[in-house]
C-alpha cells in the first residue's frame, strides 16, 4: 500500500509540474501575473546586506555544492546500507539530468536585471531541485534514527525552511522566476516519490551489479 501511495503521490506532483511547464511554455497569463507580481514584491527587499546573505545561501544551494554533499551522504551510507546509498545517488544524479532536459524542452529565458549573473535556461531551477532532493534524502536517512517526535518535526521544519530559503534566494537574486522554483519543488518531490516507489525493482536491478547489496537488504 505504501508503494502505491508513493507512486500515486509522485504521479500527481509530476503531473502538476507538467501542467506548470506547459503553462510556462505557452506563456499563460496566470503564470506571467504571478511572476511579475512576485518580482515586483522582491524588488522592495533589495539591499546590499540582503544581497550578501542570499548570495551565500544560493552558493550553498548550488548544484555543485549539493552534489558534493550528496556524495558525502552516499559515502557515509555505503558501509551500512549500500542500497540506500545507490538510490540516493541515482535520484540526485538522474534528477539533475532530468532538470537539464526540462530546461532544454521549455527553453525559458532567464529574467533580466539579475543581481548575480547566471546563464542557461530558467525553468526549472537547478538549485531548488537539487536542494529539495538533498533535504528529502537527509530526512529519509536520519529521521528514523530519532525517537523524539518533536525533534523529528523540528528537523523536518528546518529542512523545509532551507528549501524555502534557497528558492527565495534564486528569485531575490533575479536568476529565476517564482514559477521556476515552484516547478522545481513539484518535480523534485514527485521524482523522489516515484523512484522510492520502485525500490524493490531497484534492489533486483542492483543485484546484477552488486550482489552483496541485495543480500544485505534481505537480512
N, C-alpha and C positions, 0 to 999 in steps of 0.2 A: 504493500500500500504506500509506503514511504517513497519508493521508487516512482510509482505512478504520480504521486503528488508533486515530486520534484520535476518530473517530465512535463506535467501539465502547467505547473507554475512557470517553469523556464520557457515553455512554448508561448504562454500568454505574454510574458515580458518581451520575448524576442519578436512577437507579432506586433506589440506596441512600438518597439523600436523600428520595425519595418514600416509601419504606418507613418511614424515620425520622419523616417528617412525619405519616404515618398513625398511627404508634405514639404520637406526642406528642398527636395529636388525640383518640385514644381513651383516653388516659391509661394506656398499657400499664404494667404493674407494673415491668418491667425498666427502663423509662425513669425512672420515679419513684425506683427504687432508686439508679440512677446519679446522678441529680440531688441526691437527699437526702444521699447519702454524700459527694459532691463538695462540696456546700455546707457540710457539717459539717467536712470537712478544711480548707476555705478559711477557715473562721471562726477557726481556730487561728493563722492568719497575720496577722490584723488588728492593725495598729498605725498610729499617726499617720504614721510615716515611710513605711511601705508604701503607705498610702492616698495620700500625696502623689505618690509615684513612679508608681503605677498610674493615678492620675487624669491625670497628664501624658501617659502612654502612651495612655490612652483618648482624650484630646483629639487627639493626633497621628494616631490611627487613626480619628477620627470621619469620617463620610461627607463632611461639608463640606470638611475639610482634604484628604481623599483625592481628592475630585473636583477640587479646585484643583490638586493635584499631577498628576493625570491630564491635566488641561487643559494644564498646562505641558509635560508629556511630549509631548502631541499637537502642540503648537506647535513644540517642538524637532524633531519628526519631519517636520513638514509640508513643509519645503523639499526634503528628501532622499527621503522615502517617504510620499507622501500616502495611499496605500492603507493602510499600516500605521497611520498616524495616525487614519484614519477607523475602521478596525476596532477599535482600542483604545478610542477614544471610544465607539463603538457598544456594545462589550462592557460597559464601565463604566456607561454611562447605561441601556442596556437591562437589564443585570443588576440595577441598583438598583431599576428599576421592577418587575422580577420578584420581588425580595425583598418589596416592599410588597404585591404580590398574594398572595404566600405568607403573609405576616403576617395579611392580611385573611381568607384562607381558614381558616387554623388557629386564629386568634384566641386565642392562649395568653396569659394574663395574665402580667405581669412578676412576678419574685419579690418577696416582702415584705422589709422591713428593708433597703432599699437604702442604701448608704453615700453614693452620689451619685444623687439622684432623677432618674429618667428616665420618659418617658411612652410610650404606644403599646403595641402587642403585642410579645411577646418572641421568638417563633420565626419566622424565623431572625434571627441577629444582623447588623444592617446594618454595624456597624463591622468585624466579622470578614470579611464578604463583600467589601466594598469594598477592604479592605486586601489580601486574597488576590488579587483581580483586579489591583490595582496592582503587587504584587510579581511576579506572573506576567508582567505587561506589561513591567516593568523588566528581568526576566531575558530575556524574548523579544527585547528591543531590544539590550541591552548584552552579553549573554554571547557572541554570535557575534563580537563585536569583540575578545574576549580570547583570546589564543592559548594561554596557560599553563593547562593543565588543573587544576592545583592551585588557582590563583587563581579559576578558574571555579567549582570546587567550594566554595571558601571563601565566595564571594559568594552561592552558592545556599543554603548553610547559614545565612548571615546573614539572607537573605530568609525562610527557614523559621522562624528564631528570632524575627524581628519579627512574623510572623503569630501565632506561639505567644504572644508577649508581649501582643499586642492582645487575643487571645482570652482569655488568662489574666486580663487586667485587667477585662474585662467580667464575668467570673464573680466575681472578687475583690470588685469594687465592688457586687455584688448586683443588677446590672441584667439579667443573663441567667443561665440555667441552663447546665450543661455541654453538654447536648444541643443547645442553641441554637447554640453556637459550632461544635460538631461538624457540625451540619446546614449551617451557612454555608460551611465549608470544602469539604464534599462538593458543595454546589450551585455554588459559585464555580468549583471545579476542573472539574466536569462541564460547566458552561455555557461555560467558556473553551475546552475541547477541542471541544465540539460546534460552536461558532461558528468556531473555527480550521479545522475540517474542511470548512467550507463557503466557504473563502476564494476559490476560483475563481468561485463563483457571485456572491460579493460584488464581485469585480472587474468582472464583467459588469454587475452592477447599478449600480456606481459610475460606469460609463461613460456612463450616461444623464444623470448629474448633473454629473460632472467628467470629460469625455473625456480630459483630459490624464493622469488617474490611470492609466487602463488603458494608455495609450501608454507611460508611464514604466515600468510593471510589465512590459511586453512587450520592453523594450530589453535 
